[in-house]
Amino acid sequence: MLIDVRTPDEFAQGTVKGAVNIPLDQIQNQLPKFKGKKTSLFSVELVIVVLKLKQF
């Protein structure tokens, strides 16, 4: 499961095919749904941080 944690407005502007939108401020309430499932979270900001950490 691929979860786009951006706001609904940002999600509506485009996302990765198959991603589900659950805004970051709501993710904690949704955690039980992911138990036992392989899950990845993403946002543009997160990708930027990872790239900076890897010095890209």
N, C-alpha and C positions, 0 to 999 in steps of 0.2 A: 504494500500500500504506500503510495506516495502522497504526502500531505503538504499542500501549499499553505503556509501559515500567514500569508499576507492578508490584508483586509479584503472584504468582498469586492470593493471597487477596483483594487489592484488586480485581483484574480480575474475579474471580468474583462480586463484589458488584454488578457492572454496568459497562458500558463503551459506547463508541460502536459502533453497528451496523457490522459488517464489520471491526472492528479485530482485530489479532492481538496476543497477549500475548507479549512478549519482555522480561523484566525488564532494567532498566538494567545490572545487574551482569553480564549475559550478552550484551549487545548487541554488544560488540566481536568476540566469537567468531562472530557471525552476519552481520557486515558483508558478506562475499563474496556472500551471497544477494541483496543489494539492489543490486548493481552494475548500472547501466543502468536501474534502475526508479525511478520517481518515488516517493519515500518520505517520510512525515511521522511524526515521533515526538511523543507527547504524554503528559503526566501532569498531574494536578491541580496539583502544585507548580509546574510549568513555566507553566501558564496563569496562576496567581497572580502569578508574577514578571513575566510579560509585561504583565499588566494594571497592576501597580504601576509599571512603567517608563513606561507610557503614561499614567499618572496617572489611572486609572479608580477 
